[in-house]
């Protein structure tokens, strides 16, 4: 089992920035990718960004110029730096871990609200 704990969500004004963190723990042997997804009200969950064990990153097209995913200084931690936030970025952001057997693990999510 893998446990994921997100932190860093909150209220921010349009154009502002937030930094989300995810700490992964447990049996990480088969995990090959960590990432962020989000789910806005009445919408499906969508990928934001992922990073593999080799450091390869992938972003949703609408976010790649504003968001940056990286590995934290603490092992098995990832960071999502979000800049130039827009109203439509309001969502619950979930940390994800994907393993080589096709399993996905999820955190409980952290709410990001972009509002003036």
Secondary structure by P-SEA (a helix, b strand, c coil): cbbbbbcccccccccbbbbbbbbbbccccccccccccccccccccccccccccccbbbbcccccccbbbbbcccccbbbbbbcccccccccbbbbbbbcccbbbbbccbbbbbbcc
